[in-house]
Amino acid sequence: TGGKGGWSMSHCHRHTWEIADGTCRECGFGFCAGCLVHTGGGDQRCVPCALAVAGVRRSRQPKLGWRQRRQLAKLAG
């Protein structure tokens, strides 16, 4: 179900207009099929988390876009 402003937890964390196809094993955010990387053992990770697990990047937390920050601020009141 949608939140205020039509935002929903069932949508991709990065592409808010896309339906989430799965959840990242590391950060727990929902992502569309284009954002998920299938790793060994059937795990799914978003690209930032997959890169962090592989040792390519330090940060695992995907950054929030300006729309997501605005929507979360509205939800927080």
Salt bridges, closest charged atoms under 4 A:
GLU26 OE2 - ARG25 NH1 3.72
GLU26 OE2 - ARG45 NE 3.08
GLU26 OE1 - ARG60 NH1 2.46
ASP43 OD2 - ARG25 NE 3.60
